[in-house]
């Protein structure tokens, strides 16, 4: 009798955020958006 071994490897979860704000104020955010849009 042959038995199939169950798959034991779990999916790796990569977080897309560290929970911290992207910028401390609106000026920093505006620079981030400006630089990103020009790339």
For each residue, the residues with C-beta under 8 A, 3 or more apart:
1:
2:
3:
4:
5:
6:
7:
8:
9:
10:
11:
12:
13:
14:
15: 18
16:
17: 20
18: 15
19:
20: 17
21: 24
22: 29 32
23: 26 27 28 29 32
24: 21 28
25: 28 29
26: 23 29 30
27: 23 30 31
28: 23 24 25 31 32
29: 22 23 25 26 32 33
30: 26 27 33 34
31: 27 28 34 35
32: 22 23 28 29 35 36
33: 29 30 36 37
34: 30 31 37 38
35: 31 32 38 39
36: 32 33 39
37: 33 34
38: 34 35
39: 35 36
